[in-house]
Amino acid sequence: MSETKPDRTAFTGKELELIAAHRTPRQVQRFLSTLPYNWEREGASQRSFREVVRRGEAHCMEAALSAAVMLEQHGYPPLIVSLESKDLLDHVIFVFRHKGLWGAVARSRDIGLHGRKPVFHTLRALAWSYFDPYVDLTARLVGYGLTNLYELGRYDWRFSPNNLWKVENHLREMPHTRLKSSERRYQQLVARFKEFRRTHPTGAPAYFASRDTWML
């Protein structure tokens, strides 16, 4: 793959229909939110856009890559952010700018980790918007890193039938900016999550004050 978007002839008819029908980050977010979450029941996977369309499910990195492929066709650069957690269960999101402000498209098991409206003046502020919803019994965001998928050169991150381990390794190895957080605040969030889980054995909390910035 080159550092330019592929020609439309590289896509299947179904893929082209999806791309034509989803021209904005909000439309792509709504599409990804309807997909079943990929629980990797057949083993660990990092699927390309083509495989996501074929199989009809996606986890966070697969959704971020799919957003990158779809929105690349509408003029958005393929920018991906890795949100690094202390328990090594990182989150991957597609990011974009609109009128100078940052937003995101994302898919997760937790509603609070989906996309964000383009209302953040800095990438750091966007990353911080995921801090509170990320906390559970083990997770805590400690850093974030930005990459343009063109940095992978000719590696096929759009259509490959194989798992994209090179993308995963690239995201882990690239530089991350530290997010330093208050221990007291973190412990308060853990306690709040424990109380939620006591009364709600399943499901994800949605009690966060930042919910008005979420793009679901």
N, C-alpha and C positions, 0 to 999 in steps of 0.2 A: 504493500500500500504506500502511496505517495503522500506528501504533505498537502494534498488538495482533496476535496471531496470526490468520491467516485462518480462516474457517469451513471445516469439513471438505468442504463442497460445492464449494470451490474446487479440490479435488484430483481427479485421475482415479482410477479404481478401482485401477489398478496402484500408483499413488503411495500411496493409502491403505493398501493391503496392506503395502507396505514400512514405512510409518510405524507401523502396528499391530504389526509383527513386530520392530521395533527401537526399544525404549523407553528404553534406557540408553546412555550414551556408549560403553561397551564393546561393546554389540551393534552400534551404528552403526559403530564402528571396524572390527569384523570384516567388516561388509558392504562398507565402502569398500576394505578391504584385498583383497577378492576381485575388485574391478573392475580391468580392464586400465588401465594408465596411459595418459593422453591425451598422445601425443607430438606433437600438433598437426600431423599430416601434411597436413591440409587448410588449414593456415594458423593463425596465432595465434587463440586463443579464450579466452573467459571465460564459460563456460556456466552457466546457472541450474540449479537442482535439476531442473526439468522436463526440460531438455535432457540432463542427465546420465542421468536415468532412461531417456529415449528412446534415447540413443546407447550407454549401457552402458559408459562410460569416464569418467575424471576425472583432472585434474592437481590440484596442491595447492590452488589457490584454489577450483576447482570442488568439490572434496571438502569444503573447509571450509564453503562456502556450503550444500552439501547437508546436512552435519551440522547446521548452524544451522536449516535448514527442518525437518528431521525431529525434532530435539530440542526445538525451539520448541513443537511440538505436545504435548510431554510436560512442559512447564513450565520449560524452560531458556531463559534470555535469549540472543539471538543475538549472542554476543560473539566477535569475531575479533581475532586478534593477527597483526600483520605483523612478521616477523623480517627485519631489514635486513642485507644482505650488502655488503661492499665492492665486489664484482664486479657488483652490481645484480641478481643472481639471487636475489631475496628468496623467503622461504618464508612461507606463510599457513596458519594453524591455527585451528581452533575451540577455544575454551577454556571451561571450566566449573568450578564449585566444588562440592565434596561435603564436608560436615561442616567447612566452613571452609578446606579445602585445594584447591589448584588442580590441574587436570589438563587434558588436551588430546586432541582427535581430529584426525588429520591423515593425509594421503596423500602419498607421495613416491616418487621413483625409488630412494631410499636407505632401507633398513630403519630406520636410526637416526634418521630424521626423521619417523617415523610418530607415533602418539599417545603420551601419557604418562598413567600412573596418577595419581589425585588424591592426591599425597603431598607437594606443594610448598606451603610456608607463604606464599610471596609469588609474585607474577607474575614478578618478576625472577629468582627461583630457577628457575621453570619455563623461562623464556627461556634461562638459562644451561645448562640440561640439554641444549640443542640445540647448544651451542658446539662441543664436541669432534667429534661426528658430522658437523657441517657442513663442517669443513675438508677441502678437497681441494687441487688445484693453484692455484685462484684464489679460492675462497670463504672468507670470514671474517665472522662475525656482528659487527656494530658497533652495533646498536640494536634496540629493539622498541617497538611501539606497540599500544595497545588501542583498539578501537572497538566500539560497539554498532550493529548495522546499522539500528536504528531512527533513527539520526542521518541516514540518507539520505532520511527523510521518505516521500513517496509513490512513490519510485522502486521499480520492480518487480524486486527481486533474487531473487524466488522462482520465478517462472513465465515470465519473458520469453523469447521465442524468439530474441532478439538478444543479441549479446555484451555483457557487463556492464562496459564500459570505465569507466563512472562509479565502480563499486566499486573497480576497480584504481587509478584516479586518486585516489580518496579515501584509500586505504591508503597511497599514496606521499606524499600531501601532509599527512597528519595528523601531529601531533607524535610524535616517537620519543624514548625515553629511551636515552642512550648506554650501551653496554656496553664498558668499558675492559678490555682483556686484555693479558696479558704477551706481549711480543714473543718472548721465549725459549720460552715454552710453545707459542706459535703455530708457531714454526719447528720445534719437536720434533714437533708434530702433522703438519706438512707432510712432514717426513722419514719419519715412520711411514707416512703415506699413500703416499708414493712407493715405499717398500719393499713395501707391500701390492700396489700396482699392478704392480710388477716381477714378482711371483710370481702375481698374479691379474689378467690383462689386462681382465677384465670383472667385474661384480658390485660390491657395496658392502661395506665393512668392517663387522664386527659385534663388534669386539674391545674395546668400551668398557666401563669399569667400571660405568657407570650403567645398564647394560642391564636390571637388575632393576626399573627404573622405567618401562620402555617398555611401552606398551599396543599390541600388534600386532593 
